[in-house]
Structures are given as C-alpha cells and as structure tokens.
Amino acid sequence: MGRAHGIKQVGAIPTLLVAIVAIACIVTALSSVFSAYRPPMDAAVIPGSAPDRSFLSSLDRFLERGLGARSRLSVPWTGSAEDLDRGMEDRARSSQVLRVYVYDMPEKFTLQLLRLFRDTYKETANLTSNGSPVHRLIEQHSIDYWLYADLLAPESQRLLKSVKRVLNPTEADIFYIPFFTTISYFLMEKQQCKQLYREALSWVTNQAAWKRSGGRDHVLPVHHPWSFKSVRRFMKTAIWLLPDLDSTGNWYKPGEVSLAKDIVLPYVPNVDACDAYCLETSWSQRHTFSIFCLSPAGDTPSSARLFDAIVSGCIPVIVSDELEPPFEGLVDYRKVALFVPSVKTTEKGWLVSYLRAITARQLSMLRSHMLEFSRHFQYSSPAQQLGPEDLTWQAVAGKLQSIRLHIRRAQRLVDGGRNVCTCDCRFANGSSAAI
C-alpha cells in the first residue's frame, strides 16, 4: 500500500453542544486565572530509562527493524476449541501476568498502514475542519501503535511486567487485533477504507479463537470515534479501546459500549511534559503561567485538553458531567483535578469565584500529585511501568473473570434459553447493574 491510495478530505466535526458554547463565553472573564501560554518544558524522564515519547521517531525505529521486529511470529493455530478451553481453565486457576496473543494479520492491516503514515507525514497539507494537520490528529489517537510496538519488542527491551506476549493461542488470556483503524480512516479513500474494514472484519471473525469465544476475549483498538464505524457493530462483543464512552448516539450506538466491557484510554498528549523542576518552581516564577486549565466537554464528554493539562502541570477544571476518565479503577482523579457541575458554570461569575476560593494548601496538594499522575498519560518506547500501556493491560486483566464467565455462559446456553444476561452493566454512565 502506498501514496497512490490517496488522502481523503476530512468531514466537518459536529457542532458543539449549546451548553458548551455558554461555558466558552466565560473564558474571557477568566483571563486573570487562565493563560493560553505555556513555555516549552523538558520531557519527564523516569529514573533508570530514557523513554522516547515521539510517535515519529519511535515509528521510524520500529519500521527500520522491519520483519526483524516480527521474527517471533505467532504460531498458526490448527488445534480445536477444546484446546483453547483447557488453556483458559488452567490459567484461571493460577495467578499470572496477562498473556496476550497478537494476531499475525496480513501487512495491509498493519505495517503497510504504518508506512503510509510515515511516508505521507511531510507530503500532505490536508487539514481537519478546525485547521489541524490530519497526521497530528492521527498521532493524538495513536494508542494502537504504542501497544503494538511494545508487545512486539524483544523481551530484553521491555520493561512491563504486567503483560507478556505469547506465540501460541492456547496459552493466551487475551487476543489482540493489530489493525490501525485510525490511519486507514484518514489516509485512504473512503471506498478503499470501507473495503479494508470489511476485509479485516472477515479475517478476524473467521479465526477459530473468535468463533469459540464470540470475540469476548479479543481487544480491538478503535480510539478515534469515526474509525471502523461502518463494521464495528459486528464486533461489539470485543473489548474496545476507546477515547470516550459517549453512548448517546452521536458516536456510538446504544448497547455498543459500556464500562463493564470496554476500556477508556487517554489521548496522546499534544504538549511537552512538566518535570519535577517545573512543578517545584515558586509561584513568583510561575505567576504568568496557567495554574488552572479549563477542560469542558467537546463534541464528546472527554477531550485531549484534560491530558494536556495534567502532563503540562496545570490543574484541570473539568466541566463535563458525563465524563468517564481513563483507568478510574486504578487512579483517583480527585487528587489532581477539580470537577464542577456544568449547570453552575453558566451562572455569571460563579466559576471565577469558585477558583479564587481555592486555598494555597489545596493548590499545593493538587500540584504535589501532578508528576506522579502525568506518567499515567505519557506513551513511550519502551513502555514504562504505570504508564498508559501498563494501565491498559492491568484494566484488561481486571475483566478476565467476567470474560470467562460470559464465554462459559454462552457455550452452555440451549435453544430457547435466555441469551441476554440482564445482570450485566448496560449503560456507560450507570452506577449500578440493570436488574
């Protein structure tokens, strides 16, 4: 696949909600509290390693290794469903690291798309409707690359202990689908993209492991809400890696996504990281910089603003009642962010008064957790412990018992039996199960 596939024009992003327009109207009044300017900062470096956080430079090295990076190919599986079942039972009785089988998909779904991104990065002036380069938007949703690159890296170069790639599917807890849906959506012509989506769907759903589990133990990265949209309903039993859980119908149809099944991942930050020195500078040195960063909902409840703020050392003020932040079962956002009801922010002067009432002690407590939290949102090569790649697999591991339950339940159902489990959590923002 090459440049000949063409670059398609990106459609306009849907109009923001009226409530968000109201919030935007008060931004001018907050000029004494918020500042758009932030100085460049050195990337935070975790002791003992020098991670590369640049998508392009990491991708260049990954592609330069060529097929060498895939020398440990997944074993073609010719066994039976019973073999997979026995493996699942054995692992359920033992406490081990998460074992992931990476499908060895045809290169048109994987390496050819990565090369297409790299080779067209400097060639296209194609912009999104808000004037941002398409390739930068792809980078923002490049979680699929960071997970794939880490799983395929030689064990001697990996740092993560929570996850291990296995080459035999009978040893796997989880099956990872390495299809770069965002790259294909933005850099291929519309009909070519849809055809590739159909081919990927057919390839995956014809795998024996998918047929056995109905896809429940498969991980599908679809981090841009437009990606894979034409066919993803046929894979809604899989674990989706998403930027958001908006199930109002704008991006995902009701029943497609839920907290019980899917995992929200952070966007790749657009800003340089704030290191320990940056956070320790005094107020007199930082008074011209932002202390608070307004983070209203965008065209979905989440936005990259939240992660940009935390990584750059700015306290996010979250104005999004429906937000489901990433990894909330593993991290407590109250330590670094302020959550305010959107209805209050439309009251004249309320938000300014609220922020001015935050005490110096409260500010110090919030800022003291910034560096610790920022590492949860910084993708890198090699992937770091407690980084987003690590927390992703920890979140997947936390779903294993439920996954095994639903696989077994589906296998024993008889004709006429209740095929819908009404004890499942059906709604993205529901706090209790539907009974």
C-alpha positions in Angstrom: 0.0 0.0 0.0 1.4 3.4 -0.8 0.7 7.0 -1.6 -1.4 6.0 -4.6 -4.3 5.3 -2.3 -4.8 9.0 -1.8 -5.6 11.3 1.0 -9.3 11.9 1.6 -10.8 15.2 2.9 -11.9 15.1 6.5 -15.5 16.0 7.1 -16.7 18.7 9.4 -16.8 17.9 13.1 -20.4 18.1 14.6 -21.5 21.3 16.2 -20.7 21.5 19.9 -23.5 21.4 22.4 -25.2 24.6 23.3 -24.1 24.3 26.9 -20.5 24.3 25.9 -21.0 27.5 24.0 -22.3 29.0 27.2 -19.2 27.8 29.0 -16.9 29.3 26.4 -18.5 32.7 26.9 -17.0 33.0 30.3 -13.4 32.2 29.3 -12.7 35.9 28.8 -13.7 36.6 32.3 -11.2 34.0 33.5 -8.2 35.8 31.9 -6.7 36.6 35.2 -6.8 32.9 36.2 -6.2 31.1 32.9 -3.4 31.7 30.4 -3.0 30.2 27.0 0.8 30.5 27.1 3.0 27.7 28.4 6.7 27.6 27.9 8.4 24.6 26.4 9.5 22.0 29.0 11.8 19.1 29.1 10.0 15.7 29.0 9.8 13.9 32.3 12.3 11.0 32.4 11.6 8.1 34.7 14.7 7.1 36.6 16.6 4.3 35.0 15.5 4.8 31.5 15.2 7.4 28.7 11.9 6.7 27.0 11.1 8.0 23.6 7.7 9.8 23.6 7.8 10.8 20.0 5.5 8.8 17.7 7.5 9.6 14.6 11.0 8.7 15.9 9.7 5.6 17.6 7.8 4.6 14.4 11.0 5.1 12.4 13.0 2.8 14.6 10.1 0.2 14.6 9.9 0.2 10.8 13.7 0.1 10.4 13.7 -3.2 12.2 11.4 -4.4 9.5 10.4 -8.0 9.7 13.0 -8.5 12.4 10.5 -6.9 14.8 8.2 -9.7 13.8 10.7 -12.6 13.8 8.9 -14.2 16.7 5.7 -14.8 14.7 2.6 -16.0 16.3 2.1 -19.8 15.7 -0.6 -20.6 13.2 -3.2 -22.5 15.2 -4.6 -25.7 13.9 -6.0 -27.1 17.2 -9.5 -27.5 18.4 -11.8 -25.3 20.6 -11.3 -27.8 23.4 -7.6 -27.0 23.4 -8.4 -23.3 24.0 -10.9 -24.2 26.7 -8.4 -26.3 28.6 -5.9 -23.5 28.4 -8.4 -21.0 29.8 -9.2 -23.3 32.7 -5.6 -23.8 33.6 -4.9 -20.1 33.6 -8.0 -19.3 35.7 -6.6 -21.5 38.5 -3.3 -19.7 38.6 -2.3 -16.1 39.2 0.0 -15.0 36.4 0.8 -12.0 34.2 -1.7 -11.2 31.5 -0.8 -13.4 28.4 -1.6 -11.7 25.1 -1.6 -13.4 21.7 -1.1 -10.9 18.9 -2.7 -11.9 15.6 -0.2 -12.1 12.7 -2.6 -10.2 10.4 -1.7 -9.5 6.7 0.6 -6.5 6.4 -2.1 -4.4 4.6 -3.8 -4.1 8.1 -0.6 -3.4 10.0 2.9 -2.5 8.6 1.7 -1.1 5.3 -0.6 1.4 7.2 2.3 2.5 9.4 4.5 3.0 6.4 1.7 5.0 4.7 1.5 7.3 7.7 5.3 7.8 7.8 5.7 8.3 4.1 3.0 10.9 3.8 3.7 12.8 7.0 5.6 15.6 5.3 3.8 15.4 1.9 0.3 16.4 2.7 -1.2 19.7 3.7 -4.6 18.1 4.3 -6.3 19.7 7.3 -9.2 18.8 9.6 -12.1 21.2 9.8 -10.5 23.1 12.7 -7.3 23.6 10.8 -5.2 20.9 12.4 -3.0 18.6 10.3 -4.5 15.2 9.8 -1.3 13.5 10.8 -1.3 15.3 14.1 -4.8 14.1 14.7 -3.7 10.5 14.0 -0.8 10.9 16.4 -3.3 12.0 19.1 -5.1 8.7 18.6 -2.0 6.5 18.1 -2.6 4.3 21.1 -2.8 1.3 18.8 0.8 1.9 17.7 2.2 2.2 21.2 0.5 -1.0 22.4 1.6 -2.9 19.3 5.2 -1.7 19.4 5.6 -2.7 23.0 4.1 -6.2 22.5 6.3 -6.9 19.5 9.5 -5.5 21.1 12.2 -8.1 22.1 11.8 -9.1 25.7 15.2 -7.8 26.5 14.0 -4.3 25.6 10.7 -4.4 27.5 10.0 -3.1 31.0 6.4 -4.1 31.6 5.8 -7.0 34.0 2.0 -6.9 33.9 1.7 -8.3 30.3 3.5 -10.9 28.2 3.1 -11.8 24.6 2.6 -15.5 23.9 3.1 -17.1 20.5 0.7 -20.0 21.0 -3.0 -19.1 21.2 -3.7 -21.9 23.7 -1.6 -20.0 26.2 -3.4 -16.7 25.8 -5.8 -14.9 28.1 -6.5 -12.2 25.5 -6.2 -11.9 21.7 -5.0 -8.5 20.4 -6.2 -7.3 17.0 -3.4 -5.1 15.5 -5.4 -3.2 12.9 -4.7 0.5 12.6 -8.2 1.8 12.0 -7.5 5.5 12.5 -4.7 5.6 9.9 -6.8 3.9 7.3 -9.8 6.1 8.0 -7.9 9.4 7.5 -5.3 8.4 4.8 -7.3 6.2 2.5 -10.0 7.0 0.0 -13.5 6.4 1.5 -14.4 3.3 -0.5 -10.9 1.7 -0.2 -11.1 2.3 3.6 -14.5 0.6 3.8 -13.3 -2.3 1.8 -10.3 -2.7 4.1 -12.6 -2.6 7.1 -14.8 -5.4 5.6 -11.7 -7.5 4.9 -10.4 -7.0 8.4 -13.8 -7.9 9.9 -13.9 -11.1 7.8 -10.3 -12.0 8.7 -10.8 -11.7 12.4 -14.2 -13.2 12.7 -13.1 -16.3 10.8 -10.4 -17.0 13.3 -11.1 -20.1 15.5 -10.4 -18.2 18.7 -13.0 -15.6 17.8 -15.6 -18.2 16.9 -15.0 -20.0 20.1 -15.5 -17.0 22.4 -17.7 -14.8 20.2 -14.9 -12.3 20.4 -15.3 -11.6 24.1 -11.6 -12.2 24.9 -10.4 -10.0 21.9 -9.1 -6.5 22.2 -9.9 -4.1 19.4 -8.3 -0.6 19.3 -10.8 1.9 17.9 -9.6 5.0 19.6 -10.9 7.6 17.1 -14.8 7.6 17.3 -15.1 7.6 13.5 -12.7 4.7 12.9 -14.1 1.2 11.9 -17.6 2.8 12.2 -19.1 1.0 9.2 -18.5 -2.5 10.5 -17.7 -2.3 14.2 -21.2 -3.3 15.2 -20.3 -6.8 14.1 -17.5 -6.9 16.7 -19.3 -5.2 19.6 -18.6 -8.2 21.9 -14.9 -7.5 21.8 -13.1 -5.2 24.3 -12.9 -1.8 22.6 -10.1 0.6 23.5 -11.9 4.0 23.3 -11.3 7.7 23.9 -14.8 8.1 25.4 -17.9 6.3 26.4 -20.4 8.6 24.8 -23.4 6.2 24.1 -25.9 9.0 23.3 -25.9 8.0 19.6 -23.5 10.8 18.5 -20.5 8.4 18.2 -21.5 5.0 19.5 -24.9 3.4 19.2 -26.7 2.4 22.5 -25.5 -1.0 23.5 -22.2 -0.8 21.7 -20.0 0.5 24.6 -20.1 0.1 28.3 -17.9 0.4 31.4 -18.3 -3.3 32.0 -16.9 -4.3 28.7 -14.7 -1.6 27.3 -11.7 0.5 28.4 -11.2 4.2 28.0 -7.6 5.2 27.1 -6.1 8.7 27.3 -5.3 10.7 24.2 -1.6 11.0 23.3 -0.7 14.5 24.7 -0.2 17.5 22.5 2.2 19.2 24.8 5.6 18.8 26.4 5.7 17.2 29.8 6.3 19.2 33.0 9.1 17.7 35.0 9.9 17.8 38.8 11.8 21.1 38.5 8.9 22.7 36.6 6.5 21.7 39.4 8.8 22.9 42.2 9.3 26.4 40.9 7.8 29.1 43.1 4.6 31.0 42.4 6.7 34.2 41.8 8.4 32.3 39.0 5.2 30.9 37.5 2.7 33.6 38.1 2.4 34.3 34.4 1.7 30.7 33.6 -1.6 28.8 33.9 -2.5 27.4 37.3 -5.9 26.1 36.2 -6.8 24.8 32.8 -10.5 24.7 31.8 -11.5 21.3 30.4 -15.1 21.5 29.1 -16.6 18.7 27.1 -16.0 18.8 23.4 -18.1 17.0 20.8 -17.8 14.1 23.3 -17.7 14.2 27.1 -13.9 13.9 27.0 -11.2 15.8 25.2 -7.5 15.9 24.9 -7.4 19.1 27.0 -7.6 17.1 30.2 -4.5 15.0 29.5 -2.6 18.0 28.0 -3.3 19.9 31.3 -2.1 17.1 33.6 1.0 16.4 31.6 2.0 20.1 31.4 1.5 20.5 35.2 -1.8 22.5 35.0 -4.7 21.7 37.3 -7.7 20.7 35.1 -11.1 22.2 35.9 -13.4 19.5 34.4 -16.7 20.7 33.2 -18.2 17.5 31.8 -21.0 15.8 33.7 -20.8 12.6 31.6 -17.1 12.2 31.6 -15.7 8.7 32.2 -11.9 9.3 32.6 -9.3 6.6 31.7 -8.2 4.0 34.3 -10.5 5.3 37.0 -10.5 2.0 38.7 -6.7 2.4 39.1 -6.2 6.1 39.7 -8.1 8.8 41.7 -8.6 11.9 39.7 -9.7 13.9 42.7 -6.0 14.2 43.6 -5.2 16.3 40.6 -8.4 17.8 39.2 -11.4 19.8 40.1 -14.9 18.6 39.0 -17.5 21.2 38.7 -21.2 20.8 37.5 -21.8 22.3 34.1 -25.0 24.0 35.2 -23.2 26.1 37.8 -20.6 27.3 35.2 -23.3 29.0 33.2 -24.0 31.3 36.2 -22.3 34.6 35.7 -19.1 34.9 37.9 -19.6 31.5 39.6 -16.5 29.8 38.2 -14.2 32.7 38.8 -15.4 32.9 42.4 -15.0 29.2 42.9 -11.5 29.1 41.7 -10.4 32.2 43.6 -11.7 30.4 46.8 -9.3 27.5 46.3 -6.7 27.8 49.1 -2.9 27.7 48.8 -2.9 24.5 50.7 -5.4 22.9 48.3 -3.4 24.1 45.3 -0.2 22.6 46.8 -1.9 19.3 47.4 -3.2 19.1 43.9 0.1 20.1 42.3 2.0 17.6 44.5 0.4 14.7 42.7 0.9 16.1 39.2 4.2 14.4 38.3 3.0 11.0 39.6 -0.2 11.3 37.6 1.4 12.6 34.4 3.2 9.3 33.8 -0.1 7.6 33.5 -0.8 9.5 30.3 2.6 9.5 28.5 3.0 6.8 25.9 6.6 5.8 25.3 9.1 3.4 23.9 9.9 1.4 25.9 6.6 1.4 27.7 7.0 2.4 31.3 5.6 0.8 34.4 2.4 2.6 35.4 2.4 4.3 32.0 -0.8 4.1 29.9 0.3 0.9 28.2 0.8 -0.8 31.5 -2.5 0.5 33.0 -4.3 -0.6 29.8 -3.3 -4.2 30.4 -4.0 -4.0 34.1 -7.5 -2.9 33.2 -7.9 -5.7 30.7 -6.7 -8.2 33.4 -9.3 -6.9 35.7 -12.0 -8.0 33.3 -10.8 -11.6 32.9 -13.1 -13.2 35.3 -16.2 -11.6 33.7 -14.9 -12.5 30.3 -14.5 -16.2 31.2 -18.0 -16.2 32.8 -19.6 -14.9 29.6 -17.7 -17.3 27.4 -18.7 -20.2 29.5 -22.3 -19.0 29.8 -22.6 -18.6 26.0 -21.2 -22.1 25.5 -23.8 -23.8 27.7 -27.0 -21.9 26.6 -29.6 -24.1 24.9 -32.2 -23.2 22.3 -34.9 -21.1 24.0 -32.7 -20.1 26.9 -32.2 -16.5 28.0 -29.4 -15.3 25.8 -29.3 -11.8 27.3 -27.7 -11.6 30.7 -29.8 -9.0 32.5 -27.3 -8.7 35.3 -24.8 -7.1 33.1 -24.0 -3.4 33.3 -25.6 -2.0 30.2 -25.1 1.7 30.3 -21.8 3.6 30.1 -22.7 6.1 32.9 -24.7 3.7 35.0 -23.5 3.3 38.6 -25.4 0.1 39.2 -26.3 -3.0 37.3 -29.5 -3.3 35.4 -31.7 -5.8 37.2 
